[in-house]
Amino acid sequence: MGKIVIAIDGYSGCGKSSTAKAVAKDLGYTYIDSGAMYRAVTLHFLNNFVTLTNPHEIEKALKSLEITFHLNPETGKQETYLNGLNVEREIRKMNISSKVSEVAAIKDVRKELVAQQQRLGKNKAVVMDGRDIGSVVFPNAELKVFMSADLLTRAERRQQELLEKGDIVDLEEIKNNLSERDRIDSSRKESPLIKVSDAIEIDTSNLTFDEQVAQIVNKAKQIIEKEKSYAGNHR
């Protein structure tokens, strides 16, 4: 006992992935990067010239899709592999960012990846971030978090992230990209981005990275202790 599922949802550029990774590391949990999975599908579709309005092409491409995560022993970081190839750097580029929300809105894509994500989390002790983790993937997660931040803060963070990888992108272009992704993610028919009623909201605009991680870790530990106590009293 004492193992829970932590579902972190929120807007692009709120620091969901980096926060989720840190929370998982602190708790000794497995981190599942759902955003990387959708980015990998987007790259796969672009590489195979898939027409996003053609169900046959989409179905065919999904059948030849395998996404795995492997730890890089040199950096200690988890990296994304698409059909056996390391695509971690490629899936973070702006050409993927500009298409990923459109790909993620496709029903068959979401169905395939949600099934994969649920299999990964069936034994609990996982942290997963995305857009529909608390609402669709793990609706029974013991801890649900919704992260937000103002648009400028998110754009500046994303610009810095890209700069660290050697990619120079205009701040206005990033703001427009994030704003458009917000619109698509929140209004799409399939699993839209929403804050579920039992999620705790964390606005990261004025929080340091360590502060936002600590808030989630502390809440998780409270729930884990409560679960342990409940189990102990019902033996």
Contacts in CASP RR format, 6 or more apart in sequence:
PFRMAT RR
TARGET T0000
AUTHOR 0000-0000-0000
METHOD contacts of the structure
MODEL  1
MGKIVIAIDGYSGCGKSSTAKAVAKDLGYTYIDSGAMYRAVTLHFLNNFV
TLTNPHEIEKALKSLEITFHLNPETGKQETYLNGLNVEREIRKMNISSKV
SEVAAIKDVRKELVAQQQRLGKNKAVVMDGRDIGSVVFPNAELKVFMSAD
LLTRAERRQQELLEKGDIVDLEEIKNNLSERDRIDSSRKESPLIKVSDAI
EIDTSNLTFDEQVAQIVNKAKQIIEKEKSYAGNHR
1 227 0 8 1.000
1 228 0 8 1.000
1 231 0 8 1.000
1 232 0 8 1.000
2 224 0 8 1.000
2 227 0 8 1.000
2 228 0 8 1.000
2 231 0 8 1.000
3 123 0 8 1.000
3 124 0 8 1.000
3 125 0 8 1.000
3 224 0 8 1.000
4 124 0 8 1.000
4 125 0 8 1.000
4 141 0 8 1.000
4 142 0 8 1.000
4 143 0 8 1.000
4 220 0 8 1.000
4 223 0 8 1.000
4 224 0 8 1.000
4 227 0 8 1.000
5 121 0 8 1.000
5 124 0 8 1.000
5 126 0 8 1.000
5 128 0 8 1.000
5 138 0 8 1.000
5 140 0 8 1.000
5 141 0 8 1.000
5 142 0 8 1.000
5 143 0 8 1.000
6 20 0 8 1.000
6 23 0 8 1.000
6 24 0 8 1.000
6 29 0 8 1.000
6 126 0 8 1.000
6 127 0 8 1.000
6 128 0 8 1.000
6 141 0 8 1.000
6 142 0 8 1.000
6 143 0 8 1.000
6 145 0 8 1.000
6 216 0 8 1.000
6 220 0 8 1.000
7 128 0 8 1.000
7 129 0 8 1.000
7 133 0 8 1.000
7 134 0 8 1.000
7 137 0 8 1.000
7 138 0 8 1.000
7 141 0 8 1.000
7 143 0 8 1.000
7 144 0 8 1.000
7 145 0 8 1.000
7 199 0 8 1.000
8 16 0 8 1.000
8 19 0 8 1.000
8 20 0 8 1.000
8 23 0 8 1.000
8 127 0 8 1.000
8 128 0 8 1.000
8 129 0 8 1.000
8 130 0 8 1.000
8 133 0 8 1.000
8 144 0 8 1.000
8 145 0 8 1.000
8 146 0 8 1.000
8 147 0 8 1.000
8 216 0 8 1.000
9 16 0 8 1.000
9 129 0 8 1.000
9 130 0 8 1.000
9 131 0 8 1.000
9 132 0 8 1.000
9 133 0 8 1.000
9 134 0 8 1.000
9 135 0 8 1.000
9 144 0 8 1.000
9 145 0 8 1.000
9 146 0 8 1.000
9 147 0 8 1.000
9 193 0 8 1.000
9 194 0 8 1.000
9 195 0 8 1.000
9 196 0 8 1.000
9 199 0 8 1.000
10 16 0 8 1.000
10 129 0 8 1.000
10 130 0 8 1.000
10 131 0 8 1.000
10 146 0 8 1.000
10 147 0 8 1.000
10 148 0 8 1.000
10 193 0 8 1.000
10 195 0 8 1.000
11 147 0 8 1.000
11 148 0 8 1.000
11 149 0 8 1.000
11 154 0 8 1.000
11 178 0 8 1.000
11 182 0 8 1.000
11 185 0 8 1.000
11 193 0 8 1.000
12 154 0 8 1.000
12 158 0 8 1.000
12 178 0 8 1.000
12 181 0 8 1.000
12 182 0 8 1.000
12 185 0 8 1.000
13 149 0 8 1.000
13 154 0 8 1.000
13 157 0 8 1.000
13 158 0 8 1.000
13 178 0 8 1.000
14 147 0 8 1.000
14 148 0 8 1.000
14 149 0 8 1.000
14 154 0 8 1.000
14 204 0 8 1.000
15 147 0 8 1.000
15 149 0 8 1.000
15 157 0 8 1.000
15 204 0 8 1.000
15 212 0 8 1.000
16 129 0 8 1.000
16 130 0 8 1.000
16 147 0 8 1.000
17 33 0 8 1.000
17 35 0 8 1.000
17 36 0 8 1.000
17 129 0 8 1.000
18 209 0 8 1.000
19 129 0 8 1.000
19 147 0 8 1.000
19 204 0 8 1.000
19 209 0 8 1.000
19 212 0 8 1.000
19 213 0 8 1.000
19 216 0 8 1.000
20 31 0 8 1.000
20 33 0 8 1.000
20 127 0 8 1.000
20 128 0 8 1.000
20 129 0 8 1.000
21 31 0 8 1.000
21 33 0 8 1.000
21 77 0 8 1.000
21 78 0 8 1.000
21 127 0 8 1.000
22 209 0 8 1.000
22 213 0 8 1.000
23 29 0 8 1.000
23 127 0 8 1.000
23 213 0 8 1.000
23 216 0 8 1.000
23 217 0 8 1.000
23 220 0 8 1.000
24 30 0 8 1.000
24 31 0 8 1.000
24 126 0 8 1.000
24 127 0 8 1.000
25 31 0 8 1.000
26 213 0 8 1.000
26 217 0 8 1.000
27 125 0 8 1.000
27 127 0 8 1.000
27 217 0 8 1.000
27 220 0 8 1.000
27 221 0 8 1.000
28 125 0 8 1.000
29 125 0 8 1.000
29 126 0 8 1.000
29 127 0 8 1.000
30 120 0 8 1.000
30 121 0 8 1.000
30 125 0 8 1.000
30 126 0 8 1.000
30 127 0 8 1.000
31 78 0 8 1.000
31 126 0 8 1.000
31 127 0 8 1.000
31 128 0 8 1.000
32 69 0 8 1.000
32 117 0 8 1.000
32 120 0 8 1.000
32 121 0 8 1.000
32 126 0 8 1.000
32 127 0 8 1.000
32 128 0 8 1.000
33 69 0 8 1.000
33 78 0 8 1.000
33 80 0 8 1.000
33 128 0 8 1.000
33 129 0 8 1.000
34 113 0 8 1.000
34 117 0 8 1.000
34 128 0 8 1.000
34 129 0 8 1.000
34 130 0 8 1.000
34 131 0 8 1.000
34 133 0 8 1.000
34 137 0 8 1.000
35 100 0 8 1.000
35 129 0 8 1.000
35 130 0 8 1.000
36 67 0 8 1.000
36 69 0 8 1.000
36 80 0 8 1.000
36 88 0 8 1.000
36 91 0 8 1.000
37 67 0 8 1.000
37 80 0 8 1.000
37 113 0 8 1.000
37 116 0 8 1.000
37 117 0 8 1.000
38 100 0 8 1.000
38 103 0 8 1.000
38 104 0 8 1.000
38 109 0 8 1.000
38 113 0 8 1.000
39 80 0 8 1.000
39 91 0 8 1.000
39 92 0 8 1.000
39 96 0 8 1.000
39 100 0 8 1.000
40 65 0 8 1.000
40 67 0 8 1.000
40 80 0 8 1.000
40 82 0 8 1.000
40 87 0 8 1.000
40 91 0 8 1.000
41 62 0 8 1.000
41 65 0 8 1.000
41 67 0 8 1.000
41 103 0 8 1.000
41 104 0 8 1.000
41 109 0 8 1.000
41 113 0 8 1.000
42 91 0 8 1.000
42 96 0 8 1.000
42 99 0 8 1.000
42 100 0 8 1.000
42 103 0 8 1.000
42 104 0 8 1.000
43 82 0 8 1.000
43 87 0 8 1.000
43 90 0 8 1.000
43 91 0 8 1.000
43 96 0 8 1.000
44 50 0 8 1.000
44 61 0 8 1.000
44 64 0 8 1.000
44 65 0 8 1.000
44 82 0 8 1.000
44 83 0 8 1.000
45 52 0 8 1.000
45 58 0 8 1.000
45 61 0 8 1.000
45 99 0 8 1.000
45 103 0 8 1.000
46 95 0 8 1.000
46 96 0 8 1.000
46 99 0 8 1.000
48 61 0 8 1.000
48 64 0 8 1.000
50 57 0 8 1.000
50 58 0 8 1.000
50 61 0 8 1.000
51 57 0 8 1.000
52 58 0 8 1.000
52 102 0 8 1.000
52 103 0 8 1.000
52 106 0 8 1.000
55 108 0 8 1.000
58 106 0 8 1.000
58 108 0 8 1.000
58 109 0 8 1.000
59 108 0 8 1.000
62 108 0 8 1.000
62 109 0 8 1.000
62 112 0 8 1.000
64 83 0 8 1.000
65 82 0 8 1.000
65 83 0 8 1.000
65 112 0 8 1.000
66 82 0 8 1.000
66 83 0 8 1.000
66 84 0 8 1.000
67 80 0 8 1.000
67 81 0 8 1.000
67 82 0 8 1.000
67 116 0 8 1.000
68 80 0 8 1.000
68 81 0 8 1.000
68 84 0 8 1.000
69 78 0 8 1.000
69 79 0 8 1.000
69 80 0 8 1.000
69 81 0 8 1.000
70 78 0 8 1.000
70 79 0 8 1.000
70 81 0 8 1.000
70 86 0 8 1.000
71 77 0 8 1.000
71 78 0 8 1.000
71 79 0 8 1.000
72 78 0 8 1.000
72 79 0 8 1.000
79 86 0 8 1.000
79 88 0 8 1.000
80 86 0 8 1.000
80 87 0 8 1.000
80 88 0 8 1.000
80 91 0 8 1.000
81 87 0 8 1.000
82 91 0 8 1.000
89 165 0 8 1.000
90 96 0 8 1.000
92 161 0 8 1.000
92 162 0 8 1.000
92 165 0 8 1.000
93 167 0 8 1.000
94 162 0 8 1.000
94 167 0 8 1.000
94 169 0 8 1.000
94 173 0 8 1.000
94 177 0 8 1.000
97 177 0 8 1.000
97 181 0 8 1.000
98 177 0 8 1.000
100 181 0 8 1.000
101 180 0 8 1.000
101 181 0 8 1.000
101 184 0 8 1.000
101 185 0 8 1.000
101 188 0 8 1.000
102 184 0 8 1.000
103 109 0 8 1.000
104 110 0 8 1.000
104 131 0 8 1.000
104 185 0 8 1.000
104 188 0 8 1.000
105 184 0 8 1.000
105 188 0 8 1.000
105 189 0 8 1.000
105 190 0 8 1.000
106 190 0 8 1.000
107 189 0 8 1.000
107 190 0 8 1.000
110 132 0 8 1.000
110 136 0 8 1.000
110 190 0 8 1.000
110 191 0 8 1.000
114 132 0 8 1.000
114 136 0 8 1.000
114 137 0 8 1.000
114 191 0 8 1.000
117 128 0 8 1.000
117 133 0 8 1.000
117 137 0 8 1.000
118 137 0 8 1.000
118 138 0 8 1.000
120 126 0 8 1.000
120 128 0 8 1.000
121 128 0 8 1.000
121 138 0 8 1.000
128 137 0 8 1.000
128 138 0 8 1.000
131 185 0 8 1.000
131 191 0 8 1.000
131 192 0 8 1.000
131 193 0 8 1.000
132 191 0 8 1.000
132 192 0 8 1.000
132 193 0 8 1.000
132 194 0 8 1.000
133 141 0 8 1.000
133 144 0 8 1.000
134 141 0 8 1.000
134 144 0 8 1.000
134 196 0 8 1.000
134 199 0 8 1.000
135 191 0 8 1.000
135 194 0 8 1.000
135 196 0 8 1.000
136 191 0 8 1.000
139 196 0 8 1.000
142 223 0 8 1.000
142 227 0 8 1.000
143 200 0 8 1.000
143 216 0 8 1.000
143 219 0 8 1.000
143 220 0 8 1.000
143 223 0 8 1.000
144 196 0 8 1.000
144 198 0 8 1.000
144 199 0 8 1.000
144 200 0 8 1.000
145 199 0 8 1.000
145 200 0 8 1.000
145 201 0 8 1.000
145 202 0 8 1.000
145 216 0 8 1.000
145 219 0 8 1.000
146 195 0 8 1.000
146 196 0 8 1.000
146 199 0 8 1.000
146 200 0 8 1.000
146 201 0 8 1.000
146 202 0 8 1.000
147 201 0 8 1.000
147 202 0 8 1.000
147 203 0 8 1.000
147 204 0 8 1.000
147 212 0 8 1.000
148 201 0 8 1.000
148 202 0 8 1.000
148 203 0 8 1.000
148 204 0 8 1.000
148 205 0 8 1.000
149 157 0 8 1.000
149 203 0 8 1.000
149 204 0 8 1.000
149 205 0 8 1.000
150 205 0 8 1.000
151 175 0 8 1.000
151 178 0 8 1.000
151 179 0 8 1.000
152 175 0 8 1.000
153 204 0 8 1.000
153 205 0 8 1.000
154 178 0 8 1.000
155 171 0 8 1.000
155 174 0 8 1.000
155 175 0 8 1.000
155 178 0 8 1.000
156 171 0 8 1.000
158 174 0 8 1.000
158 178 0 8 1.000
159 169 0 8 1.000
159 171 0 8 1.000
159 174 0 8 1.000
162 168 0 8 1.000
162 169 0 8 1.000
162 174 0 8 1.000
182 193 0 8 1.000
185 192 0 8 1.000
185 193 0 8 1.000
186 192 0 8 1.000
186 193 0 8 1.000
186 194 0 8 1.000
195 201 0 8 1.000
200 219 0 8 1.000
202 212 0 8 1.000
202 215 0 8 1.000
202 216 0 8 1.000
204 212 0 8 1.000
207 215 0 8 1.000
END
